[in-house]
C-alpha cells in the first residue's frame, strides 16, 4: 500500500504531497524533511529504493524534480517505480511544460491513478479523460 506521494524540487521544497494514511501536520513536515534529505543525498548510481523506518521509499529523479513514494513492506517496489514513470508521462502528455501553476490538475491525475493508497489505473487515456471533460466544460 502507498503511504504517501511527494514531488520535490532539487532545493528540497515540496511541490506536491498526498498522504493516504493520517499523519499529523507537524509530523508531515518532519517526515518530508527527512525523506527529502535521504533522497537528495544519494548519487544517481545508487538504488532508487531505500529502507526507511517502518516503510520503504521509492523515488525517481526527472531533471530538477524528484518524485518520492512511501510504501509499506508488502508493496512491490518495481511496480511503484513504474507507477512514478507512468505518472510523469501522463503529466507530460497533459501539460506541455508548466505544471506547477496547475496543481489542481496534477491532484486530479494522481487521484485517477491512486485511490486510498492502491494503484487503480495506469491507462493514460482513461486517466486523462476526466480532465479533457473538465477542459471542454471550462471552454464553453
N, CA, C and O atoms as a MOPAC input file, in Angstrom:
PM7 MOZYME 1SCF
protein

 N      0.83300 1    -1.17700 1     0.00000 1
 C      0.00000 1     0.00000 1     0.00000 1
 C      0.88500 1     1.25100 1     0.00000 1
 O      1.93200 1     1.28900 1     0.64700 1
 N      0.45200 1     2.24400 1    -0.72000 1
 C      1.17200 1     3.50600 1    -0.77400 1
 C      0.78500 1     4.34700 1     0.44600 1
 O     -0.39900 1     4.52900 1     0.73300 1
 N      1.78800 1     4.85300 1     1.15600 1
 C      1.54600 1     5.67400 1     2.33500 1
 C      1.49500 1     7.15800 1     1.98300 1
 O      0.66400 1     7.89900 1     2.50600 1
 N      2.39200 1     7.58600 1     1.08900 1
 C      2.39700 1     8.98400 1     0.66300 1
 C      3.07400 1     9.12400 1    -0.68800 1
 O      3.80400 1     8.24000 1    -1.13700 1
 N      2.81300 1    10.25700 1    -1.32400 1
 C      3.32900 1    10.56300 1    -2.65600 1
 C      3.81700 1    12.00800 1    -2.62000 1
 O      3.04600 1    12.91400 1    -2.30400 1
 N      5.09400 1    12.22800 1    -2.94100 1
 C      5.67600 1    13.56600 1    -2.88400 1
 C      6.32100 1    13.93800 1    -4.20600 1
 O      6.90200 1    13.08800 1    -4.88000 1
 N      6.21900 1    15.20400 1    -4.57800 1
 C      7.01000 1    15.77400 1    -5.65800 1
 C      7.83800 1    16.88700 1    -5.03100 1
 O      7.30100 1    17.77400 1    -4.36700 1
 N      9.14700 1    16.83500 1    -5.24400 1
 C     10.07000 1    17.73100 1    -4.56600 1
 C     11.06600 1    18.27400 1    -5.57600 1
 O     11.50600 1    17.54200 1    -6.46300 1
 N     11.43300 1    19.55600 1    -5.45500 1
 C     12.47000 1    20.07700 1    -6.34000 1
 C     13.85200 1    19.83000 1    -5.73200 1
 O     13.96000 1    19.33800 1    -4.60900 1
 N     14.91000 1    20.17500 1    -6.48000 1
 C     16.27700 1    19.92200 1    -6.01200 1
 C     16.65400 1    20.74500 1    -4.78900 1
 O     17.58500 1    20.39000 1    -4.06700 1
 N     15.94300 1    21.83700 1    -4.55200 1
 C     16.21600 1    22.64700 1    -3.36600 1
 C     15.55700 1    22.05700 1    -2.11800 1
 O     15.72200 1    22.58600 1    -1.01800 1
 N     14.81900 1    20.97300 1    -2.28500 1
 C     14.17700 1    20.32100 1    -1.15300 1
 C     12.80500 1    20.85200 1    -0.81900 1
 O     12.25300 1    20.52000 1     0.23000 1
 N     12.23500 1    21.68000 1    -1.69800 1
 C     10.90700 1    22.23200 1    -1.45700 1
 C      9.84800 1    21.26300 1    -1.97600 1
 O      9.91300 1    20.82600 1    -3.12500 1
 N      8.89000 1    20.93400 1    -1.14600 1
 C      7.80500 1    20.05100 1    -1.54700 1
 C      6.85400 1    20.81600 1    -2.46200 1
 O      6.34800 1    21.87600 1    -2.09500 1
 N      6.61800 1    20.27700 1    -3.64000 1
 C      5.72400 1    20.90000 1    -4.61000 1
 C      4.34700 1    20.25900 1    -4.60100 1
 O      3.35300 1    20.90200 1    -4.93500 1
 N      4.29200 1    18.98600 1    -4.21700 1
 C      3.01300 1    18.27800 1    -4.12700 1
 C      3.16200 1    17.20400 1    -3.06600 1
 O      4.18600 1    16.52500 1    -3.00500 1
 N      2.15500 1    17.04900 1    -2.23700 1
 C      2.16400 1    15.95200 1    -1.26600 1
 C      0.75100 1    15.39800 1    -1.14500 1
 O     -0.22800 1    16.14200 1    -1.10000 1
 N      0.67400 1    14.08500 1    -1.09300 1
 C     -0.61000 1    13.40400 1    -0.90900 1
 C     -0.35100 1    12.26300 1     0.06800 1
 O      0.51100 1    11.41500 1    -0.16400 1
 N     -1.10100 1    12.25200 1     1.15300 1
 C     -0.95800 1    11.21100 1     2.17000 1
 C     -2.17100 1    10.30400 1     2.12300 1
 O     -3.30400 1    10.77200 1     2.01100 1
 N     -1.93200 1     9.01300 1     2.20900 1
 C     -3.00600 1     8.02600 1     2.16800 1
 C     -3.24200 1     7.38800 1     3.54000 1
 O     -4.08600 1     6.50400 1     3.69000 1
 N     -2.49300 1     7.84600 1     4.52500 1
 C     -2.69800 1     7.49200 1     5.92800 1
 C     -2.66000 1     8.79700 1     6.71800 1
 O     -1.99500 1     9.75400 1     6.32100 1
 N     -3.36800 1     8.82700 1     7.82600 1
 C     -3.37600 1    10.05400 1     8.63100 1
 C     -2.00200 1    10.28000 1     9.25200 1
 O     -1.45900 1     9.41200 1     9.93600 1
 N     -1.46000 1    11.45400 1     9.00100 1
 C     -0.21500 1    11.89800 1     9.62800 1
 C     -0.45900 1    13.34000 1    10.06400 1
 O     -0.88600 1    14.17600 1     9.26800 1
 N     -0.18300 1    13.62000 1    11.33400 1
 C     -0.40200 1    14.96800 1    11.84000 1
 C      0.47200 1    15.97200 1    11.08600 1
 O      1.56400 1    15.63700 1    10.62700 1
 N     -0.01700 1    17.19000 1    10.96500 1
 C      0.63100 1    18.21900 1    10.15700 1
 C      2.08700 1    18.45200 1    10.56500 1
 O      2.96700 1    18.50200 1     9.70500 1
 N      2.34900 1    18.59300 1    11.86100 1
 C      3.73000 1    18.86400 1    12.28400 1
 C      4.63500 1    17.66300 1    12.01900 1
 O      5.83100 1    17.83500 1    11.78300 1
 N      4.08800 1    16.46000 1    12.05500 1
 C      4.88500 1    15.26500 1    11.75200 1
 C      5.13200 1    15.14100 1    10.24800 1
 O      6.14800 1    14.58900 1     9.82700 1
 N      4.19700 1    15.65700 1     9.43700 1
 C      4.38000 1    15.62400 1     7.98600 1
 C      5.61400 1    16.40800 1     7.57600 1
 O      6.42000 1    15.93500 1     6.77500 1
 N      5.75900 1    17.59900 1     8.12300 1
 C      6.90100 1    18.42300 1     7.73900 1
 C      8.21900 1    17.78700 1     8.16200 1
 O      9.20500 1    17.86100 1     7.42800 1
 N      8.24800 1    17.16600 1     9.33100 1
 C      9.45200 1    16.46000 1     9.77900 1
 C      9.73000 1    15.26200 1     8.88900 1
 O     10.87000 1    15.03500 1     8.48100 1
 N      8.69100 1    14.49500 1     8.58700 1
 C      8.83000 1    13.32600 1     7.72800 1
 C      9.33000 1    13.73400 1     6.34600 1
 O     10.25700 1    13.12500 1     5.81400 1
 N      8.72100 1    14.76000 1     5.76900 1
 C      9.12200 1    15.21800 1     4.44300 1
 C     10.57400 1    15.67900 1     4.44000 1
 O     11.31800 1    15.36700 1     3.51000 1
 N     10.98200 1    16.40700 1     5.45600 1
 C     12.36600 1    16.88500 1     5.53100 1
 C     13.35000 1    15.72300 1     5.56500 1
 O     14.36200 1    15.74400 1     4.86400 1
 N     13.05800 1    14.70600 1     6.37700 1
 C     13.94900 1    13.54800 1     6.48200 1
 C     13.97300 1    12.74500 1     5.18900 1
 O     15.03700 1    12.32600 1     4.73400 1
 N     12.80200 1    12.53000 1     4.59900 1
 C     12.70200 1    11.76300 1     3.35700 1
 C     13.43900 1    12.47400 1     2.23100 1
 O     14.18600 1    11.85200 1     1.47700 1
 N     13.22400 1    13.77900 1     2.12400 1
 C     13.87800 1    14.55900 1     1.07200 1
 C     15.39000 1    14.53000 1     1.25700 1
 O     16.13500 1    14.36900 1     0.29000 1
 N     15.84100 1    14.68700 1     2.49400 1
 C     17.27900 1    14.65500 1     2.77300 1
 C     17.87200 1    13.31100 1     2.34800 1
 O     18.94600 1    13.26600 1     1.74900 1
 N     17.17600 1    12.22800 1     2.65600 1
 C     17.66800 1    10.89500 1     2.26900 1
 C     17.76500 1    10.73800 1     0.75900 1
 O     18.74600 1    10.18900 1     0.25800 1
 N     16.76600 1    11.21000 1     0.03300 1
 C     16.74300 1    11.02700 1    -1.42300 1
 C     17.71500 1    11.95800 1    -2.13600 1
 O     18.40800 1    11.54200 1    -3.06400 1
 N     17.76800 1    13.22400 1    -1.70400 1
 C     18.64500 1    14.18700 1    -2.36600 1
 C     20.12300 1    13.90000 1    -2.12700 1
 O     20.96600 1    14.27500 1    -2.94200 1
 N     20.43700 1    13.24800 1    -1.03300 1
 C     21.84400 1    12.98400 1    -0.70700 1
 C     22.41100 1    11.78000 1    -1.46500 1
 O     23.61700 1    11.53600 1    -1.41300 1
 N     21.57500 1    11.03900 1    -2.15600 1
 C     22.04000 1     9.84300 1    -2.86100 1
 C     22.53400 1    10.20700 1    -4.25500 1
 O     22.03800 1    11.14500 1    -4.88000 1
 N     23.52200 1     9.44800 1    -4.73500 1
 C     24.03200 1     9.68300 1    -6.08400 1
 C     23.14500 1     8.96700 1    -7.09900 1
 O     22.33900 1     8.11000 1    -6.73800 1
 N     23.30100 1     9.32600 1    -8.36600 1
 C     22.49500 1     8.70400 1    -9.41800 1
 C     22.82900 1     7.22800 1    -9.60200 1
 O     22.03000 1     6.47700 1   -10.16200 1
 N     24.00800 1     6.80700 1    -9.13300 1
 C     24.42200 1     5.41100 1    -9.27000 1
 C     23.79100 1     4.50900 1    -8.21300 1
 O     23.81200 1     3.28600 1    -8.35200 1
 N     23.24200 1     5.08700 1    -7.18200 1
 C     22.66700 1     4.29700 1    -6.10400 1
 C     21.24100 1     3.87200 1    -6.44000 1
 O     20.56000 1     4.48900 1    -7.25900 1
 N     20.81900 1     2.81300 1    -5.79000 1
 C     19.48200 1     2.25100 1    -5.99600 1
 C     18.40100 1     3.26400 1    -5.61900 1
 O     18.59800 1     4.08400 1    -4.72200 1
 N     17.27800 1     3.20400 1    -6.29700 1
 C     16.16400 1     4.12400 1    -6.04500 1
 C     15.19500 1     3.60600 1    -4.99600 1
 O     14.10400 1     4.15500 1    -4.84500 1
 N     15.56500 1     2.57400 1    -4.27800 1
 C     14.74900 1     2.02600 1    -3.20300 1
 C     15.52200 1     2.18400 1    -1.90300 1
 O     16.69100 1     1.80700 1    -1.82400 1
 N     14.87300 1     2.74000 1    -0.88300 1
 C     15.52500 1     2.97700 1     0.40900 1
 C     14.65300 1     2.39200 1     1.50600 1
 O     13.45000 1     2.64900 1     1.54600 1
 N     15.24400 1     1.61400 1     2.38900 1
 C     14.55700 1     1.16000 1     3.60000 1
 C     14.59500 1     2.32700 1     4.57800 1
 O     15.66900 1     2.83500 1     4.90300 1
 N     13.42400 1     2.75100 1     5.04900 1
 C     13.35600 1     3.90900 1     5.92800 1
 C     12.33200 1     3.64500 1     7.02400 1
 O     11.14600 1     3.45800 1     6.74900 1
 N     12.79600 1     3.63300 1     8.25500 1
 C     11.93900 1     3.36900 1     9.41400 1
 C     11.10800 1     2.10300 1     9.16700 1
 O     11.66600 1     1.03500 1     8.91600 1
 N      9.77200 1     2.22200 1     9.23900 1
 C      8.92900 1     1.03000 1     9.08100 1
 C      8.32800 1     0.92300 1     7.67200 1
 O      7.34700 1     0.20800 1     7.47100 1
 N      8.91500 1     1.63400 1     6.69600 1
 C      8.43400 1     1.53800 1     5.32500 1
 C      9.58900 1     1.72600 1     4.35100 1
 O     10.73300 1     1.92000 1     4.76300 1
 N      9.28900 1     1.66900 1     3.07400 1
 C     10.28900 1     1.82800 1     2.02700 1
 C     10.00500 1     3.09800 1     1.23900 1
 O      8.85900 1     3.52900 1     1.11300 1
 N     11.06800 1     3.68400 1     0.71600 1
 C     10.94900 1     4.83100 1    -0.17100 1
 C     11.33600 1     4.39800 1    -1.57400 1
 O     12.35800 1     3.74000 1    -1.76800 1
 N     10.52600 1     4.76300 1    -2.54200 1
 C     10.84000 1     4.54400 1    -3.94300 1
 C     10.84200 1     5.92900 1    -4.57300 1
 O      9.88000 1     6.68500 1    -4.43400 1
 N     11.93500 1     6.26100 1    -5.27200 1
 C     11.98800 1     7.60100 1    -5.85700 1
 C     12.59700 1     7.54600 1    -7.24900 1
 O     13.30500 1     6.60700 1    -7.61100 1
 N     12.29500 1     8.58400 1    -8.01100 1
 C     12.87000 1     8.78400 1    -9.33900 1
 C     13.14100 1    10.25600 1    -9.51600 1
 O     12.39300 1    11.10100 1    -9.02300 1
 N     14.21600 1    10.56400 1   -10.22200 1
 C     14.55800 1    11.95000 1   -10.49600 1
 C     14.31300 1    12.25900 1   -11.96000 1
 O     14.73500 1    11.51300 1   -12.84400 1
 N     13.63000 1    13.36100 1   -12.20800 1
 C     13.39200 1    13.86200 1   -13.55500 1
 C     13.87400 1    15.30600 1   -13.58700 1
 O     13.21100 1    16.19900 1   -13.06100 1
 N     15.02500 1    15.53200 1   -14.20400 1
 C     15.64000 1    16.85200 1   -14.26900 1
 C     15.76400 1    17.40400 1   -12.84400 1
 O     16.48700 1    16.82800 1   -12.03000 1
 N     15.08800 1    18.48900 1   -12.52900 1
 C     15.19700 1    19.09500 1   -11.20400 1
 C     14.08300 1    18.65700 1   -10.26400 1
 O     13.89800 1    19.25600 1    -9.20400 1
 N     13.34100 1    17.62100 1   -10.63800 1
 C     12.18700 1    17.19200 1    -9.85300 1
 C     12.37100 1    15.75300 1    -9.37400 1
 O     12.73000 1    14.86900 1   -10.15200 1
 N     12.12200 1    15.53600 1    -8.09500 1
 C     12.12700 1    14.19400 1    -7.53000 1
 C     10.69000 1    13.79500 1    -7.22600 1
 O      9.91500 1    14.58900 1    -6.69100 1
 N     10.34100 1    12.56600 1    -7.56900 1
 C      9.06000 1    12.00900 1    -7.17600 1
 C      9.37600 1    10.90200 1    -6.17500 1
 O     10.09300 1     9.95400 1    -6.49700 1
 N      8.84600 1    11.02300 1    -4.97100 1
 C      9.14600 1    10.08500 1    -3.88400 1
 C      7.84100 1     9.47300 1    -3.40100 1
 O      6.87100 1    10.18200 1    -3.13400 1
 N      7.82700 1     8.14200 1    -3.29200 1
 C      6.64300 1     7.43400 1    -2.82700 1
 C      7.03600 1     6.57200 1    -1.63200 1
 O      7.99400 1     5.80100 1    -1.69800 1
 N      6.29300 1     6.71000 1    -0.54800 1
 C      6.48900 1     5.86700 1     0.62100 1
 C      5.51700 1     4.70000 1     0.55800 1
 O      4.31800 1     4.89600 1     0.35800 1
 N      6.02900 1     3.48800 1     0.72700 1
 C      5.19500 1     2.28500 1     0.62500 1
 C      5.43300 1     1.38600 1     1.83100 1
 O      6.44400 1     1.50100 1     2.52400 1
 N      4.47400 1     0.48500 1     2.06500 1
 C      4.66900 1    -0.47000 1     3.15200 1
 C      5.52300 1    -1.64000 1     2.66100 1
 O      5.89500 1    -1.69100 1     1.48900 1
 N      5.82300 1    -2.55500 1     3.53500 1
 C      6.74200 1    -3.66000 1     3.23200 1
 C      6.20600 1    -4.62900 1     2.18000 1
 O      6.98800 1    -5.30400 1     1.51000 1
 N      4.89200 1    -4.70500 1     2.02900 1
 C      4.32300 1    -5.70400 1     1.11600 1
 C      4.17600 1    -5.20000 1    -0.31900 1
 O      3.94000 1    -5.99700 1    -1.22700 1
 N      4.31000 1    -3.90100 1    -0.53700 1
 C      4.13900 1    -3.33900 1    -1.88100 1
 C      5.34700 1    -3.67200 1    -2.75500 1
 O      6.47800 1    -3.73200 1    -2.27300 1
 N      5.09500 1    -3.88400 1    -4.02800 1
 C      6.13800 1    -4.19900 1    -4.99300 1
 C      6.86500 1    -2.91900 1    -5.40200 1
 O      6.25600 1    -2.01000 1    -5.96500 1
 N      8.16100 1    -2.85000 1    -5.12000 1
 C      8.93100 1    -1.63800 1    -5.41200 1
 C      8.98000 1    -1.33500 1    -6.90300 1
 O      8.86900 1    -0.17600 1    -7.30300 1
 N      9.14400 1    -2.35900 1    -7.72500 1
 C      9.23800 1    -2.13100 1    -9.17300 1
 C      7.91800 1    -1.62300 1    -9.74100 1
 O      7.91200 1    -0.79000 1   -10.64800 1
 N      6.81700 1    -2.11200 1    -9.22000 1
 C      5.50600 1    -1.63100 1    -9.67700 1
 C      5.35000 1    -0.14500 1    -9.34800 1
 O      4.83000 1     0.61800 1   -10.16300 1
 N      5.78900 1     0.26500 1    -8.17700 1
 C      5.69900 1     1.66600 1    -7.77100 1
 C      6.68700 1     2.50100 1    -8.57900 1
 O      6.37900 1     3.63500 1    -8.94600 1
 N      7.85800 1     1.96100 1    -8.85800 1
 C      8.85000 1     2.64700 1    -9.68800 1
 C      8.26500 1     2.92900 1   -11.07300 1
 O      8.45600 1     4.01600 1   -11.61800 1
 N      7.56300 1     1.96500 1   -11.63700 1
 C      6.90600 1     2.15200 1   -12.92800 1
 C      5.70500 1     3.09000 1   -12.82900 1
 O      5.42300 1     3.83800 1   -13.76400 1
 N      4.99700 1     3.05100 1   -11.69800 1
 C      3.89600 1     3.98400 1   -11.47100 1
 C      4.40500 1     5.42600 1   -11.52500 1
 O      3.77000 1     6.29200 1   -12.12700 1
 N      5.54700 1     5.67500 1   -10.89500 1
 C      6.12600 1     7.01600 1   -10.91600 1
 C      6.39500 1     7.44500 1   -12.35700 1
 O      6.06600 1     8.56400 1   -12.75200 1
 N      6.99300 1     6.55100 1   -13.13300 1
 C      7.28900 1     6.88700 1   -14.52600 1
 C      6.00800 1     7.13300 1   -15.31900 1
 O      5.93200 1     8.07400 1   -16.10800 1
 N      5.02000 1     6.30000 1   -15.11000 1
 C      3.73400 1     6.47800 1   -15.78500 1
 C      3.09800 1     7.81400 1   -15.39200 1
 O      2.56200 1     8.52200 1   -16.24500 1
 N      3.15600 1     8.15400 1   -14.11600 1
 C      2.62400 1     9.43000 1   -13.63100 1
 C      3.29200 1    10.60100 1   -14.34600 1
 O      2.61300 1    11.52700 1   -14.79000 1
 N      4.60600 1    10.56300 1   -14.45700 1
 C      5.34300 1    11.63800 1   -15.11700 1
 C      5.00100 1    11.67700 1   -16.61200 1
 O      4.89100 1    12.75900 1   -17.18800 1
 N      4.83500 1    10.52600 1   -17.23600 1
 C      4.44500 1    10.50200 1   -18.65100 1
 C      3.04500 1    11.08100 1   -18.85700 1
 O      2.80500 1    11.77600 1   -19.84400 1
 N      2.12700 1    10.80400 1   -17.94200 1
 C      0.78000 1    11.37000 1   -18.03300 1
 C      0.85200 1    12.89100 1   -17.87200 1
 O      0.19700 1    13.62900 1   -18.60800 1
 N      1.64700 1    13.35100 1   -16.91200 1
 C      1.81900 1    14.79600 1   -16.74500 1
 C      2.38500 1    15.42300 1   -18.01700 1
 O      1.94400 1    16.48800 1   -18.44900 1
 N      3.35600 1    14.75300 1   -18.60100 1
 C      3.97600 1    15.25800 1   -19.82700 1
 C      2.98800 1    15.29000 1   -20.98400 1
 O      3.02200 1    16.19700 1   -21.81500 1
 N      2.11300 1    14.29900 1   -21.03400 1
 C      1.11500 1    14.25500 1   -22.10300 1
 C      0.07300 1    15.36700 1   -21.94300 1
 O     -0.35900 1    15.96800 1   -22.92600 1
 N     -0.32200 1    15.62800 1   -20.71300 1
 C     -1.36700 1    16.63000 1   -20.47100 1
 C     -0.82100 1    18.06300 1   -20.50600 1
 O     -1.41600 1    18.95100 1   -21.11700 1
 N      0.31500 1    18.27100 1   -19.84600 1
 C      0.91400 1    19.60500 1   -19.79300 1
 C      2.04400 1    19.65900 1   -20.80300 1
 O      2.83500 1    18.72200 1   -20.91200 1
 N      2.11700 1    20.73200 1   -21.52400 1
 C      3.24500 1    20.84900 1   -22.43700 1
 C      4.51700 1    21.19700 1   -21.66900 1
 O      5.58800 1    20.68000 1   -21.98800 1
 N      4.41600 1    22.05200 1   -20.67800 1
 C      5.58000 1    22.45600 1   -19.92300 1
 C      5.29300 1    22.71700 1   -18.44700 1
 O      5.69600 1    21.92900 1   -17.59100 1
 N      4.62600 1    23.77200 1   -18.15000 1
 C      4.49900 1    24.26600 1   -16.77800 1
 C      3.37400 1    23.53300 1   -16.05600 1
 O      2.20600 1    23.63400 1   -16.43300 1
 N      3.74900 1    22.78100 1   -14.99400 1
 C      2.71700 1    22.07000 1   -14.22700 1
 C      2.47300 1    22.69800 1   -12.86700 1
 O      1.42500 1    22.46500 1   -12.26500 1
 N      3.40800 1    23.48300 1   -12.37100 1
 C      3.29700 1    23.99300 1   -11.01400 1
 C      2.20500 1    25.04900 1   -10.85800 1
 O      1.81800 1    25.37300 1    -9.73500 1
 N      1.70300 1    25.59200 1   -11.97500 1
 C      0.60500 1    26.53600 1   -11.88700 1
 C     -0.74300 1    25.82900 1   -11.98400 1
 O     -1.79000 1    26.46400 1   -11.86300 1
 N     -0.71800 1    24.53300 1   -12.20000 1
 C     -1.93600 1    23.75300 1   -12.38100 1
 C     -1.98500 1    22.58300 1   -11.40500 1
 O     -2.28800 1    21.45600 1   -11.79700 1
 N     -1.68900 1    22.84700 1   -10.14400 1
 C     -1.62300 1    21.76300 1    -9.16600 1
 C     -2.95600 1    21.06700 1    -8.96700 1
 O     -2.98300 1    19.88800 1    -8.61300 1
 N     -4.06100 1    21.76100 1    -9.18500 1
 C     -5.35600 1    21.09900 1    -9.07600 1
 C     -5.46700 1    19.97700 1   -10.10400 1
 O     -6.02000 1    18.91700 1    -9.81100 1
 N     -4.94500 1    20.20500 1   -11.30100 1
 C     -4.97300 1    19.17800 1   -12.35800 1
 C     -4.03200 1    18.02100 1   -12.01500 1
 O     -4.33700 1    16.86300 1   -12.29900 1
 N     -2.90000 1    18.33600 1   -11.41100 1
 C     -1.95900 1    17.28600 1   -11.00200 1
 C     -2.60200 1    16.38900 1    -9.94800 1
 O     -2.43700 1    15.16900 1    -9.98100 1
 N     -3.33500 1    16.99300 1    -9.01100 1
 C     -4.03100 1    16.21000 1    -7.98900 1
 C     -5.10600 1    15.32300 1    -8.62000 1
 O     -5.29600 1    14.18200 1    -8.19800 1
 N     -5.79800 1    15.83700 1    -9.61600 1
 C     -6.82000 1    15.02500 1   -10.29300 1
 C     -6.16700 1    13.82800 1   -10.96700 1
 O     -6.67900 1    12.71200 1   -10.88200 1
 N     -5.03800 1    14.05300 1   -11.63900 1
 C     -4.32400 1    12.94800 1   -12.29000 1
 C     -3.90100 1    11.90700 1   -11.26400 1
 O     -4.09800 1    10.71000 1   -11.47200 1
 N     -3.32700 1    12.35600 1   -10.17100 1
 C     -2.89500 1    11.41900 1    -9.12700 1
 C     -4.08400 1    10.66900 1    -8.53500 1
 O     -3.99100 1     9.47000 1    -8.27200 1
 N     -5.20000 1    11.36500 1    -8.32400 1
 C     -6.39200 1    10.71200 1    -7.78300 1
 C     -6.96800 1     9.67700 1    -8.74300 1
 O     -7.55400 1     8.68700 1    -8.30700 1
 N     -6.80700 1     9.89700 1   -10.03900 1
 C     -7.26700 1     8.91400 1   -11.02300 1
 C     -6.39200 1     7.66200 1   -11.00700 1
 O     -6.84900 1     6.57200 1   -11.34800 1
 N     -5.14200 1     7.82600 1   -10.61000 1
 C     -4.19400 1     6.70800 1   -10.62600 1
 C     -4.15300 1     5.93600 1    -9.30700 1
 O     -4.01400 1     4.71200 1    -9.30300 1
 N     -4.27200 1     6.64800 1    -8.19700 1
 C     -4.12700 1     6.03600 1    -6.87000 1
 C     -5.34300 1     6.39000 1    -6.03100 1
 O     -5.70700 1     7.56000 1    -5.91000 1
 N     -5.97000 1     5.37300 1    -5.45200 1
 C     -7.14000 1     5.56900 1    -4.60300 1
 C     -6.90100 1     4.87400 1    -3.27200 1
 O     -6.67900 1     3.66400 1    -3.23500 1
 N     -6.94500 1     5.62300 1    -2.19000 1
 C     -6.73400 1     5.07100 1    -0.84500 1
 C     -5.43800 1     4.27700 1    -0.72800 1
 O     -5.37400 1     3.28500 1    -0.00300 1
 N     -4.40700 1     4.71700 1    -1.44300 1
 C     -3.10700 1     4.06700 1    -1.35000 1
 C     -2.93100 1     2.86700 1    -2.25300 1
 O     -1.90100 1     2.19600 1    -2.19000 1
 N     -3.91200 1     2.58000 1    -3.09100 1
 C     -3.82600 1     1.45000 1    -4.01600 1
 C     -3.83100 1     1.95500 1    -5.45800 1
 O     -4.58000 1     2.86900 1    -5.80300 1
 N     -3.00400 1     1.35900 1    -6.28200 1
 C     -2.95900 1     1.72700 1    -7.69300 1
 C     -4.22300 1     1.19700 1    -8.35100 1
 O     -4.49400 1    -0.00300 1    -8.30700 1
 N     -5.00400 1     2.09600 1    -8.96600 1
 C     -6.27400 1     1.68100 1    -9.56400 1
 C     -6.32100 1     1.87600 1   -11.07000 1
 O     -7.15200 1     1.26200 1   -11.73900 1
 N     -5.44700 1     2.71800 1   -11.62500 1
 C     -5.48800 1     2.95200 1   -13.07200 1
 C     -4.10700 1     3.30500 1   -13.58600 1
 O     -3.38700 1     4.08800 1   -12.96600 1
 N     -3.73500 1     2.72400 1   -14.72500 1
 C     -2.45000 1     3.03700 1   -15.35300 1
 C     -2.60600 1     3.43000 1   -16.81800 1
 O     -1.64100 1     3.87900 1   -17.43700 1
 N     -3.79400 1     3.27000 1   -17.38000 1
 C     -4.02900 1     3.61000 1   -18.77600 1
 C     -4.08800 1     5.13100 1   -18.92300 1
 O     -4.93500 1     5.78900 1   -18.31900 1
 N     -3.18400 1     5.67900 1   -19.72900 1
 C     -3.07800 1     7.13700 1   -19.85000 1
 C     -4.36200 1     7.78200 1   -20.36200 1
 O     -4.77300 1     8.83000 1   -19.86300 1
 N     -4.99000 1     7.17000 1   -21.34200 1
 C     -6.21100 1     7.75700 1   -21.91000 1
 C     -7.34000 1     7.80600 1   -20.89100 1
 O     -8.07300 1     8.79200 1   -20.82400 1
 N     -7.48500 1     6.74800 1   -20.09500 1
 C     -8.53700 1     6.73400 1   -19.07200 1
 C     -8.23200 1     7.69200 1   -17.92900 1
 O     -9.14400 1     8.25500 1   -17.32400 1
 N     -6.94900 1     7.87700 1   -17.63500 1
 C     -6.55900 1     8.81000 1   -16.57800 1
 C     -6.87800 1    10.24200 1   -17.00200 1
 O     -7.33600 1    11.04900 1   -16.19200 1
 N     -6.63400 1    10.54900 1   -18.26300 1
 C     -6.80400 1    11.92500 1   -18.74300 1
 C     -8.23200 1    12.25600 1   -19.16500 1
 O     -8.56200 1    13.43200 1   -19.32000 1
 N     -9.07900 1    11.26300 1   -19.35400 1
 C    -10.45000 1    11.50000 1   -19.83100 1
 C    -11.21300 1    12.51500 1   -18.96900 1
 O    -11.81800 1    13.42600 1   -19.53300 1
 N    -11.21600 1    12.40700 1   -17.63400 1
 C    -11.94900 1    13.40200 1   -16.82900 1
 C    -11.40000 1    14.82700 1   -16.99800 1
 O    -12.15600 1    15.79700 1   -16.95300 1
 N    -10.09600 1    14.94200 1   -17.19000 1
 C     -9.50700 1    16.26900 1   -17.37500 1
 C     -9.92500 1    16.88300 1   -18.70300 1
 O    -10.17900 1    18.08500 1   -18.78500 1
 N     -9.99600 1    16.06900 1   -19.72700 1
 C    -10.43100 1    16.58800 1   -21.02300 1
 C    -11.89500 1    17.03900 1   -20.95700 1
 O    -12.27200 1    18.02100 1   -21.59700 1
 N    -12.71000 1    16.32900 1   -20.19200 1
 C    -14.10700 1    16.74400 1   -19.99800 1
 C    -14.15400 1    18.08400 1   -19.25600 1
 O    -14.90000 1    18.98300 1   -19.64400 1
 N    -13.35900 1    18.21700 1   -18.19100 1
 C    -13.29600 1    19.47900 1   -17.46300 1
 C    -12.83200 1    20.62500 1   -18.36300 1
 O    -13.34600 1    21.74000 1   -18.27400 1
 N    -11.86800 1    20.34400 1   -19.21900 1
 C    -11.37200 1    21.37300 1   -20.13400 1
 C    -12.45200 1    21.80900 1   -21.11400 1
 O    -12.56900 1    22.99500 1   -21.42300 1
 N    -13.24100 1    20.85400 1   -21.60600 1
 C    -14.32000 1    21.20600 1   -22.53500 1
 C    -15.39800 1    22.04000 1   -21.84600 1
 O    -15.92100 1    22.98900 1   -22.42800 1
 N    -15.72700 1    21.68200 1   -20.60500 1
 C    -16.71700 1    22.44500 1   -19.85200 1
 C    -16.20100 1    23.85700 1   -19.58800 1
 O    -16.96000 1    24.82300 1   -19.66300 1
 N    -14.92000 1    23.97500 1   -19.28100 1
 C    -14.33600 1    25.29200 1   -18.99700 1
 C    -14.32000 1    26.18400 1   -20.24100 1
 O    -14.45300 1    27.40400 1   -20.13700 1
 N    -14.15700 1    25.57300 1   -21.41000 1
 C    -14.13700 1    26.34200 1   -22.65400 1
 C    -15.51500 1    26.89300 1   -23.00700 1
 O    -15.62300 1    27.97700 1   -23.58000 1
 N    -16.55600 1    26.15700 1   -22.67100 1
 C    -17.89700 1    26.59700 1   -23.07000 1
 C    -18.57600 1    27.47600 1   -22.03700 1
 O    -19.70700 1    27.91400 1   -22.24700 1

